[in-house]
Each structure stands twice: as structure tokens, then as C-alpha cells.
């Protein structure tokens, strides 16, 4: 996925998907195959599966490292 700047929060088609991902990272420190919709540069959406791990300090997700796989059928 090409990222051209701005907030990564704007890449999620549904803000609840981002919050769900962050909640899992906060509680489990990692997530496997989290499926959601992201937004393309042209405004269209596509399905992805996210596998990531995060660094959490005092309930704040400081960073995440992982793989975003396009699973559009």
C-alpha cells in the first residue's frame, strides 16, 4: 500500500476498525489476520488482513510493526 502522508487514521474506511485494531494491540500486544477495509488513493476501498505487533506503554500504542495483505477477492 502506498502512503502519501497525512494521518494513517484516514486510511481506514471505518474508524471503528482502527479502534478495534488498537484495542487488540493494547490488550494482546499483537494481532493476527485482523480483517478490515482500507481506502485507496482514488477513494475506493479494498479488503486487507493485518498481522502486527505493537509497543504499548501505559495504555498508549507507541508503534506498530507488521504486514498488511490485500485480500480483495
PDB file as gemmi writes it, atoms N, CA and C in Angstrom:
CRYST1    1.000    1.000    1.000  90.00  90.00  90.00 P 1                      
ATOM      1  N   UNK A   1       0.842  -1.166   0.000  1.00  0.00           N  
ATOM      2  CA  UNK A   1       0.000   0.000   0.000  1.00  0.00           C  
ATOM      3  C   UNK A   1       0.887   1.229   0.000  1.00  0.00           C  
ATOM      4  N   UNK A   2       0.679   2.106  -0.920  1.00  0.00           N  
ATOM      5  CA  UNK A   2       1.434   3.345  -0.982  1.00  0.00           C  
ATOM      6  C   UNK A   2       0.819   4.358  -0.037  1.00  0.00           C  
ATOM      7  N   UNK A   3       1.650   5.026   0.730  1.00  0.00           N  
ATOM      8  CA  UNK A   3       1.174   6.020   1.681  1.00  0.00           C  
ATOM      9  C   UNK A   3       1.811   7.350   1.342  1.00  0.00           C  
ATOM     10  N   UNK A   4       0.995   8.380   1.166  1.00  0.00           N  
ATOM     11  CA  UNK A   4       1.498   9.658   0.698  1.00  0.00           C  
ATOM     12  C   UNK A   4       1.526  10.752   1.755  1.00  0.00           C  
ATOM     13  N   UNK A   5       1.395  10.412   2.997  1.00  0.00           N  
ATOM     14  CA  UNK A   5       1.446  11.419   4.049  1.00  0.00           C  
ATOM     15  C   UNK A   5       0.081  11.648   4.684  1.00  0.00           C  
ATOM     16  N   UNK A   6       0.062  12.487   5.710  1.00  0.00           N  
ATOM     17  CA  UNK A   6      -1.174  12.710   6.442  1.00  0.00           C  
ATOM     18  C   UNK A   6      -1.304  11.688   7.550  1.00  0.00           C  
ATOM     19  N   UNK A   7      -2.510  11.547   8.059  1.00  0.00           N  
ATOM     20  CA  UNK A   7      -2.751  10.634   9.167  1.00  0.00           C  
ATOM     21  C   UNK A   7      -3.118   9.238   8.664  1.00  0.00           C  
ATOM     22  N   UNK A   8      -2.476   8.221   9.210  1.00  0.00           N  
ATOM     23  CA  UNK A   8      -2.831   6.848   8.857  1.00  0.00           C  
ATOM     24  C   UNK A   8      -4.260   6.519   9.272  1.00  0.00           C  
ATOM     25  N   UNK A   9      -4.788   7.239  10.247  1.00  0.00           N  
ATOM     26  CA  UNK A   9      -6.170   7.018  10.672  1.00  0.00           C  
ATOM     27  C   UNK A   9      -7.136   7.222   9.508  1.00  0.00           C  
ATOM     28  N   UNK A  10      -6.774   8.060   8.558  1.00  0.00           N  
ATOM     29  CA  UNK A  10      -7.632   8.328   7.405  1.00  0.00           C  
ATOM     30  C   UNK A  10      -7.617   7.201   6.380  1.00  0.00           C  
ATOM     31  N   UNK A  11      -6.752   6.228   6.550  1.00  0.00           N  
ATOM     32  CA  UNK A  11      -6.671   5.098   5.616  1.00  0.00           C  
ATOM     33  C   UNK A  11      -7.754   4.058   5.869  1.00  0.00           C  
ATOM     34  N   UNK A  12      -8.367   4.078   7.036  1.00  0.00           N  
ATOM     35  CA  UNK A  12      -9.403   3.102   7.378  1.00  0.00           C  
ATOM     36  C   UNK A  12     -10.755   3.565   6.840  1.00  0.00           C  
ATOM     37  N   UNK A  13     -11.461   2.672   6.141  1.00  0.00           N  
ATOM     38  CA  UNK A  13     -12.787   3.001   5.623  1.00  0.00           C  
ATOM     39  C   UNK A  13     -13.770   3.199   6.770  1.00  0.00           C  
ATOM     40  N   UNK A  14     -13.548   2.505   7.885  1.00  0.00           N  
ATOM     41  CA  UNK A  14     -14.439   2.554   9.038  1.00  0.00           C  
ATOM     42  C   UNK A  14     -13.580   2.824  10.278  1.00  0.00           C  
ATOM     43  N   UNK A  15     -13.795   3.938  10.937  1.00  0.00           N  
ATOM     44  CA  UNK A  15     -12.958   4.294  12.090  1.00  0.00           C  
ATOM     45  C   UNK A  15     -13.054   3.264  13.220  1.00  0.00           C  
ATOM     46  N   UNK A  16     -14.174   2.537  13.298  1.00  0.00           N  
ATOM     47  CA  UNK A  16     -14.309   1.508  14.321  1.00  0.00           C  
ATOM     48  C   UNK A  16     -13.321   0.363  14.098  1.00  0.00           C  
ATOM     49  N   UNK A  17     -12.961   0.105  12.834  1.00  0.00           N  
ATOM     50  CA  UNK A  17     -11.960  -0.933  12.546  1.00  0.00           C  
ATOM     51  C   UNK A  17     -10.614  -0.549  13.139  1.00  0.00           C  
ATOM     52  N   UNK A  18     -10.242   0.713  13.004  1.00  0.00           N  
ATOM     53  CA  UNK A  18      -8.971   1.179  13.563  1.00  0.00           C  
ATOM     54  C   UNK A  18      -8.995   1.061  15.079  1.00  0.00           C  
ATOM     55  N   UNK A  19     -10.089   1.482  15.693  1.00  0.00           N  
ATOM     56  CA  UNK A  19     -10.195   1.410  17.150  1.00  0.00           C  
ATOM     57  C   UNK A  19     -10.150  -0.039  17.636  1.00  0.00           C  
ATOM     58  N   UNK A  20     -10.787  -0.945  16.884  1.00  0.00           N  
ATOM     59  CA  UNK A  20     -10.744  -2.362  17.239  1.00  0.00           C  
ATOM     60  C   UNK A  20      -9.341  -2.930  17.171  1.00  0.00           C  
ATOM     61  N   UNK A  21      -8.609  -2.554  16.123  1.00  0.00           N  
ATOM     62  CA  UNK A  21      -7.224  -2.995  15.973  1.00  0.00           C  
ATOM     63  C   UNK A  21      -6.372  -2.482  17.128  1.00  0.00           C  
ATOM     64  N   UNK A  22      -6.498  -1.201  17.446  1.00  0.00           N  
ATOM     65  CA  UNK A  22      -5.720  -0.624  18.538  1.00  0.00           C  
ATOM     66  C   UNK A  22      -6.077  -1.264  19.880  1.00  0.00           C  
ATOM     67  N   UNK A  23      -7.348  -1.577  20.091  1.00  0.00           N  
ATOM     68  CA  UNK A  23      -7.767  -2.231  21.344  1.00  0.00           C  
ATOM     69  C   UNK A  23      -7.110  -3.600  21.485  1.00  0.00           C  
ATOM     70  N   UNK A  24      -7.050  -4.349  20.386  1.00  0.00           N  
ATOM     71  CA  UNK A  24      -6.393  -5.656  20.426  1.00  0.00           C  
ATOM     72  C   UNK A  24      -4.898  -5.518  20.694  1.00  0.00           C  
ATOM     73  N   UNK A  25      -4.264  -4.553  20.075  1.00  0.00           N  
ATOM     74  CA  UNK A  25      -2.832  -4.322  20.303  1.00  0.00           C  
ATOM     75  C   UNK A  25      -2.603  -3.942  21.765  1.00  0.00           C  
ATOM     76  N   UNK A  26      -3.472  -3.083  22.311  1.00  0.00           N  
ATOM     77  CA  UNK A  26      -3.324  -2.691  23.719  1.00  0.00           C  
ATOM     78  C   UNK A  26      -3.420  -3.898  24.659  1.00  0.00           C  
ATOM     79  N   UNK A  27      -4.378  -4.788  24.391  1.00  0.00           N  
ATOM     80  CA  UNK A  27      -4.611  -5.902  25.322  1.00  0.00           C  
ATOM     81  C   UNK A  27      -3.723  -7.109  25.062  1.00  0.00           C  
ATOM     82  N   UNK A  28      -3.472  -7.426  23.802  1.00  0.00           N  
ATOM     83  CA  UNK A  28      -2.735  -8.648  23.458  1.00  0.00           C  
ATOM     84  C   UNK A  28      -1.297  -8.383  22.997  1.00  0.00           C  
ATOM     85  N   UNK A  29      -0.991  -7.140  22.694  1.00  0.00           N  
ATOM     86  CA  UNK A  29       0.331  -6.723  22.179  1.00  0.00           C  
ATOM     87  C   UNK A  29       0.593  -7.194  20.744  1.00  0.00           C  
ATOM     88  N   UNK A  30      -0.341  -7.970  20.183  1.00  0.00           N  
ATOM     89  CA  UNK A  30      -0.200  -8.439  18.801  1.00  0.00           C  
ATOM     90  C   UNK A  30      -1.570  -8.815  18.260  1.00  0.00           C  
ATOM     91  N   UNK A  31      -1.663  -8.903  16.953  1.00  0.00           N  
ATOM     92  CA  UNK A  31      -2.905  -9.303  16.304  1.00  0.00           C  
ATOM     93  C   UNK A  31      -2.548 -10.115  15.062  1.00  0.00           C  
ATOM     94  N   UNK A  32      -3.342 -11.147  14.786  1.00  0.00           N  
ATOM     95  CA  UNK A  32      -3.127 -11.976  13.594  1.00  0.00           C  
ATOM     96  C   UNK A  32      -4.389 -11.973  12.750  1.00  0.00           C  
ATOM     97  N   UNK A  33      -4.226 -11.709  11.480  1.00  0.00           N  
ATOM     98  CA  UNK A  33      -5.300 -11.785  10.482  1.00  0.00           C  
ATOM     99  C   UNK A  33      -6.520 -10.942  10.848  1.00  0.00           C  
ATOM    100  N   UNK A  34      -6.293  -9.688  11.234  1.00  0.00           N  
ATOM    101  CA  UNK A  34      -7.375  -8.753  11.528  1.00  0.00           C  
ATOM    102  C   UNK A  34      -7.875  -8.192  10.197  1.00  0.00           C  
ATOM    103  N   UNK A  35      -9.117  -8.479   9.856  1.00  0.00           N  
ATOM    104  CA  UNK A  35      -9.654  -8.071   8.554  1.00  0.00           C  
ATOM    105  C   UNK A  35     -10.438  -6.777   8.671  1.00  0.00           C  
ATOM    106  N   UNK A  36     -10.187  -5.875   7.722  1.00  0.00           N  
ATOM    107  CA  UNK A  36     -10.913  -4.615   7.665  1.00  0.00           C  
ATOM    108  C   UNK A  36     -10.808  -4.035   6.252  1.00  0.00           C  
ATOM    109  N   UNK A  37     -11.417  -2.890   6.048  1.00  0.00           N  
ATOM    110  CA  UNK A  37     -11.397  -2.203   4.762  1.00  0.00           C  
ATOM    111  C   UNK A  37     -10.530  -0.957   4.879  1.00  0.00           C  
ATOM    112  N   UNK A  38      -9.653  -0.753   3.893  1.00  0.00           N  
ATOM    113  CA  UNK A  38      -8.852   0.464   3.817  1.00  0.00           C  
ATOM    114  C   UNK A  38      -9.280   1.258   2.583  1.00  0.00           C  
ATOM    115  N   UNK A  39      -8.850   2.509   2.521  1.00  0.00           N  
ATOM    116  CA  UNK A  39      -9.219   3.407   1.428  1.00  0.00           C  
ATOM    117  C   UNK A  39      -8.034   3.582   0.488  1.00  0.00           C  
ATOM    118  N   UNK A  40      -8.301   3.456  -0.813  1.00  0.00           N  
ATOM    119  CA  UNK A  40      -7.275   3.695  -1.837  1.00  0.00           C  
ATOM    120  C   UNK A  40      -7.109   5.190  -2.090  1.00  0.00           C  
ATOM    121  N   UNK A  41      -6.048   5.561  -2.789  1.00  0.00           N  
ATOM    122  CA  UNK A  41      -5.824   6.958  -3.153  1.00  0.00           C  
ATOM    123  C   UNK A  41      -6.997   7.538  -3.936  1.00  0.00           C  
ATOM    124  N   UNK A  42      -7.646   6.694  -4.769  1.00  0.00           N  
ATOM    125  CA  UNK A  42      -8.760   7.175  -5.591  1.00  0.00           C  
ATOM    126  C   UNK A  42     -10.086   7.212  -4.832  1.00  0.00           C  
ATOM    127  N   UNK A  43     -10.069   6.845  -3.546  1.00  0.00           N  
ATOM    128  CA  UNK A  43     -11.273   6.877  -2.728  1.00  0.00           C  
ATOM    129  C   UNK A  43     -11.998   5.547  -2.628  1.00  0.00           C  
ATOM    130  N   UNK A  44     -11.639   4.584  -3.482  1.00  0.00           N  
ATOM    131  CA  UNK A  44     -12.238   3.256  -3.407  1.00  0.00           C  
ATOM    132  C   UNK A  44     -11.730   2.507  -2.181  1.00  0.00           C  
ATOM    133  N   UNK A  45     -12.373   1.401  -1.846  1.00  0.00           N  
ATOM    134  CA  UNK A  45     -11.945   0.619  -0.689  1.00  0.00           C  
ATOM    135  C   UNK A  45     -11.476  -0.765  -1.120  1.00  0.00           C  
ATOM    136  N   UNK A  46     -10.706  -1.395  -0.272  1.00  0.00           N  
ATOM    137  CA  UNK A  46     -10.250  -2.762  -0.515  1.00  0.00           C  
ATOM    138  C   UNK A  46     -10.071  -3.475   0.814  1.00  0.00           C  
ATOM    139  N   UNK A  47     -10.242  -4.791   0.773  1.00  0.00           N  
ATOM    140  CA  UNK A  47     -10.154  -5.614   1.985  1.00  0.00           C  
ATOM    141  C   UNK A  47      -8.704  -5.983   2.270  1.00  0.00           C  
ATOM    142  N   UNK A  48      -8.335  -5.929   3.552  1.00  0.00           N  
ATOM    143  CA  UNK A  48      -6.984  -6.299   3.960  1.00  0.00           C  
ATOM    144  C   UNK A  48      -7.028  -7.205   5.186  1.00  0.00           C  
ATOM    145  N   UNK A  49      -5.943  -7.912   5.385  1.00  0.00           N  
ATOM    146  CA  UNK A  49      -5.715  -8.697   6.587  1.00  0.00           C  
ATOM    147  C   UNK A  49      -4.427  -8.152   7.217  1.00  0.00           C  
ATOM    148  N   UNK A  50      -4.510  -7.773   8.480  1.00  0.00           N  
ATOM    149  CA  UNK A  50      -3.375  -7.163   9.173  1.00  0.00           C  
ATOM    150  C   UNK A  50      -2.846  -8.123  10.237  1.00  0.00           C  
ATOM    151  N   UNK A  51      -1.545  -8.364  10.191  1.00  0.00           N  
ATOM    152  CA  UNK A  51      -0.843  -9.092  11.238  1.00  0.00           C  
ATOM    153  C   UNK A  51       0.214  -8.140  11.770  1.00  0.00           C  
ATOM    154  N   UNK A  52       0.160  -7.839  13.064  1.00  0.00           N  
ATOM    155  CA  UNK A  52       1.056  -6.820  13.606  1.00  0.00           C  
ATOM    156  C   UNK A  52       1.330  -7.063  15.081  1.00  0.00           C  
ATOM    157  N   UNK A  53       2.383  -6.428  15.546  1.00  0.00           N  
ATOM    158  CA  UNK A  53       2.691  -6.398  16.970  1.00  0.00           C  
ATOM    159  C   UNK A  53       2.905  -4.938  17.340  1.00  0.00           C  
ATOM    160  N   UNK A  54       2.693  -4.622  18.591  1.00  0.00           N  
ATOM    161  CA  UNK A  54       2.799  -3.233  18.998  1.00  0.00           C  
ATOM    162  C   UNK A  54       3.597  -3.040  20.262  1.00  0.00           C  
ATOM    163  N   UNK A  55       4.051  -1.824  20.430  1.00  0.00           N  
ATOM    164  CA  UNK A  55       4.707  -1.416  21.667  1.00  0.00           C  
ATOM    165  C   UNK A  55       3.715  -0.523  22.397  1.00  0.00           C  
ATOM    166  N   UNK A  56       3.346  -0.941  23.613  1.00  0.00           N  
ATOM    167  CA  UNK A  56       2.338  -0.229  24.398  1.00  0.00           C  
ATOM    168  C   UNK A  56       2.962   0.219  25.711  1.00  0.00           C  
ATOM    169  N   UNK A  57       2.710   1.476  26.051  1.00  0.00           N  
ATOM    170  CA  UNK A  57       3.196   1.997  27.332  1.00  0.00           C  
ATOM    171  C   UNK A  57       2.053   2.757  28.003  1.00  0.00           C  
ATOM    172  N   UNK A  58       1.686   2.345  29.185  1.00  0.00           N  
ATOM    173  CA  UNK A  58       0.630   2.974  29.973  1.00  0.00           C  
ATOM    174  C   UNK A  58      -0.665   3.118  29.164  1.00  0.00           C  
ATOM    175  N   UNK A  59      -0.991   2.074  28.404  1.00  0.00           N  
ATOM    176  CA  UNK A  59      -2.226   2.055  27.636  1.00  0.00           C  
ATOM    177  C   UNK A  59      -2.180   2.749  26.294  1.00  0.00           C  
ATOM    178  N   UNK A  60      -1.065   3.382  25.964  1.00  0.00           N  
ATOM    179  CA  UNK A  60      -0.913   4.056  24.673  1.00  0.00           C  
ATOM    180  C   UNK A  60      -0.124   3.182  23.715  1.00  0.00           C  
ATOM    181  N   UNK A  61      -0.612   3.028  22.488  1.00  0.00           N  
ATOM    182  CA  UNK A  61       0.124   2.303  21.456  1.00  0.00           C  
ATOM    183  C   UNK A  61       1.155   3.272  20.897  1.00  0.00           C  
ATOM    184  N   UNK A  62       2.432   2.997  21.166  1.00  0.00           N  
ATOM    185  CA  UNK A  62       3.510   3.877  20.726  1.00  0.00           C  
ATOM    186  C   UNK A  62       3.888   3.619  19.277  1.00  0.00           C  
ATOM    187  N   UNK A  63       3.872   2.333  18.885  1.00  0.00           N  
ATOM    188  CA  UNK A  63       4.176   1.983  17.498  1.00  0.00           C  
ATOM    189  C   UNK A  63       3.646   0.602  17.198  1.00  0.00           C  
ATOM    190  N   UNK A  64       3.461   0.354  15.905  1.00  0.00           N  
ATOM    191  CA  UNK A  64       3.068  -0.979  15.440  1.00  0.00           C  
ATOM    192  C   UNK A  64       3.957  -1.341  14.267  1.00  0.00           C  
ATOM    193  N   UNK A  65       4.267  -2.625  14.179  1.00  0.00           N  
ATOM    194  CA  UNK A  65       5.087  -3.163  13.108  1.00  0.00           C  
ATOM    195  C   UNK A  65       4.368  -4.395  12.588  1.00  0.00           C  
ATOM    196  N   UNK A  66       4.191  -4.486  11.273  1.00  0.00           N  
ATOM    197  CA  UNK A  66       3.504  -5.661  10.775  1.00  0.00           C  
ATOM    198  C   UNK A  66       3.342  -5.690   9.276  1.00  0.00           C  
ATOM    199  N   UNK A  67       2.408  -6.532   8.844  1.00  0.00           N  
ATOM    200  CA  UNK A  67       2.156  -6.779   7.428  1.00  0.00           C  
ATOM    201  C   UNK A  67       0.687  -6.509   7.143  1.00  0.00           C  
ATOM    202  N   UNK A  68       0.440  -5.789   6.055  1.00  0.00           N  
ATOM    203  CA  UNK A  68      -0.922  -5.543   5.578  1.00  0.00           C  
ATOM    204  C   UNK A  68      -1.032  -6.271   4.240  1.00  0.00           C  
ATOM    205  N   UNK A  69      -1.912  -7.267   4.183  1.00  0.00           N  
ATOM    206  CA  UNK A  69      -2.079  -8.075   2.972  1.00  0.00           C  
ATOM    207  C   UNK A  69      -3.410  -7.740   2.309  1.00  0.00           C  
ATOM    208  N   UNK A  70      -3.372  -7.433   1.022  1.00  0.00           N  
ATOM    209  CA  UNK A  70      -4.598  -7.185   0.243  1.00  0.00           C  
ATOM    210  C   UNK A  70      -5.290  -8.524   0.026  1.00  0.00           C  
ATOM    211  N   UNK A  71      -6.509  -8.654   0.548  1.00  0.00           N  
ATOM    212  CA  UNK A  71      -7.255  -9.925   0.389  1.00  0.00           C  
ATOM    213  C   UNK A  71      -8.524  -9.719  -0.448  1.00  0.00           C  
ATOM    214  N   UNK A  72      -8.519  -8.662  -1.255  1.00  0.00           N  
ATOM    215  CA  UNK A  72      -9.659  -8.397  -2.126  1.00  0.00           C  
ATOM    216  C   UNK A  72      -9.893  -9.613  -3.010  1.00  0.00           C  
ATOM    217  N   UNK A  73     -11.121 -10.033  -3.098  1.00  0.00           N  
ATOM    218  CA  UNK A  73     -11.454 -11.214  -3.893  1.00  0.00           C  
ATOM    219  C   UNK A  73     -11.933 -10.805  -5.249  1.00  0.00           C  
TER     220      UNK A  73                                                      
END                                                                             
